[in-house]
Amino acid sequence: MALEIAPPSTCSFLGSHSETFHRVPALLGVPIGKDLEMASDIIRTASQSLGSYSTAAECDLNDILFTDYGNLVVDPDSREISARIVGDSTRAILGTEAIPILFGGDGSYSPAAVRATLDRFPDLNVVQVGAAPNLANEVDGDAWHPDCATTRILDRLPADQLFQVALREGRKEDFEEMREDQRLVSIADIHTLTELLRKSPVYLSFQLSAFEPSFASATGIHEPGGLLWRDFEELLASVPWNQVRGIDFSGLYPDADLTGYSTLVAAKVLREFILSIPQPE
């Protein structure tokens, strides 16, 4: 059965297409979550307000190969069914040897993308960057709620292959568990990721709530103490991008973004992810 892909409703530098797939970033919008269905297209629109050149990556989007497949068609009434669709889509992209970058939505789909990548790379290391541990087992009977994302990942991923960065909100027992498993990485210790990740394949899961809310407020968590942009740049410098096999980026709440600034931050984050992946020779 063919995957259903809806084209982007707007054109921007995220509307590029390439027939060359090996190690090329492949973008796919994921419209999952109440009031977040349009987040992917809103990020695309915001990208028109940014330049295509990154001073951090020293690279321009106009000079690289990447593909934007538009938005995945999911089931608005079932996160579990949508997760299966995301997993199948991730496998399809990985099958072309491209690097999937799933963006938008509420992050509930991250476990499905991680699992699909883990099937292909059993020694995968997962780097989660966000505000909350998301270690609930279910919420109102929904095991695929965003608050359960890490639990669903750990159903399949060994705990010593997970690194959780910049967390600052959650239950005492959750933080005790993460410390016991030695998977917590503080903002001050982001630079240690380079050594922790060693030479294994890497999957990066990034929530916009990782940022300090005074910097990017249109997220689902507003507890102070998150990343500033310089911390994000240190994260970029610490990730071994030649080992990255997949990325998801979620958590923008467009209706809460009265100034549009958080959306610009989201667009720039996505640009940096695209440009950080080494291009094929």
N, C-alpha and C positions, 0 to 999 in steps of 0.2 A: 504494500500500500504506500503510495507516495505521500510524503510529508506535505502538509498544507502550510504554505508561506504566503503571508500578505505583504505586498510591497510597501516600502515607506510611503507615508502620505506627504512627505516633504522631501525636497532635494537639498543636499548640503555636501560638505566634504565627506560625510559618512554615507554617501550614495555611490561610492566607487565600486567597480567590478573588475575582477581579473580572472582569466582562465587558468592561471598558474597557481597551484594550490599548495605545493610542498612548503611547509613552515610559514605560510601566509596567514595573517590574522583573518578570521572569518567571523563577522559580526552577525548576531541574531537577537532581535528585540523579543522580550518575553513579557507579554501583557498580563501578568498574574497579580491579583490583589485588589481589594476594594479601593477605588479612587486612584489606582496606579496604572490603569489600563493604557493610558496615553503617555506614560513616562518616557518610553523609548523614543517616540516621535518628537516629544517636547525636547529631549536631549539633542536629537538630530537638528531641530530648528535652532536651538541655542548655539550649536556648533558654527552656525553661519556668522555669529558675532565674534568668534575667536579667529585668530590667525591659524594658519596651517603649520607654522614652524614652532618647534619646541626647543627652547634654549637649553633645557635639561638634557634632552636626548640628542641635541644638535642634529636634528633631522626634520624633514618636511613631509607632510602627508602626500604632497603632490609628486614626491620622488620615490614613493614606495608602492609595493603591491599589497592590496588588501581587498576584501570583498564584504559588502553589506547585503545580506540576504533578505532584509526587511524584517517583518515581525512574524513570529510563530503563531499559528492559530491553535489556541488551547481551549479547554473546557472551562467556562467561567463559573460553573457550579461545583466543580470538583478539583481540589488541589491534587488529589491522588492521581486522577486520570491525567491532569495536566503534567504532573511529574513524569509519568510514563512517556508522554509526548516529548518532553524536554530530554529525557534520557535517550530516546530513539534519535532525536535530532542531533544530540551531542555525538552519538556513535556514528551517525552519517557524516558529520563534519570531520571527525577524527579519521574516518575511512578514506577521506581525500588527502590525508596527511596535512591538513590545515590545522590552525590553532583556534578552537572555538572561543569567542568572547561573547557570552550571553549577558545582556544588560537590560535594565528596567525591572519593574515589578517589585515584589516584596521579599525576595530572597528565599521563599519556601521551596523553590525549584533547585536550589543549590545542591542538596543531597543527590538528586537524580543525576545532575551533571557530573558530580564527583564520582558517583558509582560507575557511570559509563566510562569515565576516564580511568578509574581504578581497574575496570575489567581489561583495559588495554595495557595499563602500566601497573602491575601488582605492587611494585615498590614505591608507589606514588607518595610524596609528601604533600600535605594540604596545609596552606597558610590561610587562616581566617583572620580578617581584620575588621573589627567592628566594636560595638559598645557592650553588647550583652552576650552571655554564654549560649543562650538558646538550647538549654538542656532539659526542657520539659519533655515528658514522654508523649503526652497528648494534651490538647486544649479543646474542651467541649467535644470530646470524641474524635477530634481531627488530629491524626498522627502526623500530618504533613503541614501543620500550621508553622508559620515562620519561627515561633518560639521553640519548635522541636527540631530545627534544622540540624544542629550539631548532634543530637541524639540519633537522628536517622543516618548521619554520616558515620558515626561510631558503631552503628549496627554492622557495618562492613569494614571500616578502616581501623587498623590497630591504633591504640591511643598514642603510641610513640611515633606515629607518622603524622600527627596533627599538631600544629603550632597556632596558638590563638593570641593575637596581637592587639594591644591597646584596649582591652576590656576594662570596663569601669562600673558596670551596673549589673546586679544580680544577687542571688541568694548566697548566704555564707557557705552553705554546703556545696554549692556549685564551685565556688572559688577554692574551697578546700580540696575538692576532687581534682580540679585542674592543677593545683600546686603539687598534689601527690603524684600526679602523672607527669609532672614537669613539662607541661605543654603551654604554660603561660609565658608570654614574652611582653615585657613592659615597653612603653614608648622609649624609655632611656636605653633599652637593650636591643632596639631594632637592628643595630649593626651586627648583632650576633647571628642573625638569620643566615648570613653567608656561610658560616661554619656549620650551623645546625642542618642546613639543607644538603650539604655535601654534594654528591654527584647524582642523586636520585632525581627522577622526574618530579615536577612541581605543579600543583594546581593552586591558583590564587583566588580566594573568595573575598570580595571587598564590599563592605556596607558603607554607605555614605554617612551613617551615624558614627563611624569611626572618628570623624572630625569633631573638633571643639564646636559646640552649637552656636557660639558667637561668630564662627567662621562660616558654617553651613547649617542653617537651622531647620530646613524643610525635610526633616527626617522623623522617624517614629520615636526617637529617644533624644531627650534634651538635657541629660545630666552633664554638667561641665567636666572638663578634664580630658578631652580627646585630642586628636592630632591637629597640629597646625601645618601649614603648607610645607614648611622646612622639614617637618617630621615625615611627611609624605614623600618628599624628595629623597630623604634618607632611606625610606622603604624601597623606593625605586632603585636606589644605588645598591641596596643590600640583596635584592632578589637576583638569583642567577638566571637571567632571562633566556639563556640558551637551553635551559632545562625546563622551561615553562611549557606545559602541554594543554592548559586550559585556564580560562578566567571566567568568573561571573562577578557582576557589579550591579548592585541593587540598592533600594532604600530611599530613592527620591520621591517625596510627596509633592507633586506639582501644585495642588490646590493650596498648600500651606506656604508656597513660595511667593509672597506678596511683592518682593522686590525683584525676583528673577535671579538673584545672586547665586542661590544654591544650585540652580539649574546650570548656570555658567560653570560653577565648580565641577558639577557632574560631567559636563561636556569636556572640560579640560582634563579631568581624571581619565576619561575614556580615551582622549587623544594621547595622553602619556602612555597608557597601556598599549595602544596600537603601535606607537613609535618605539616602545622599549623592546619589542620582540625583534630579534635579529632577522634581517632579510636573507633569503636564500641567495647564494652566490651565483 
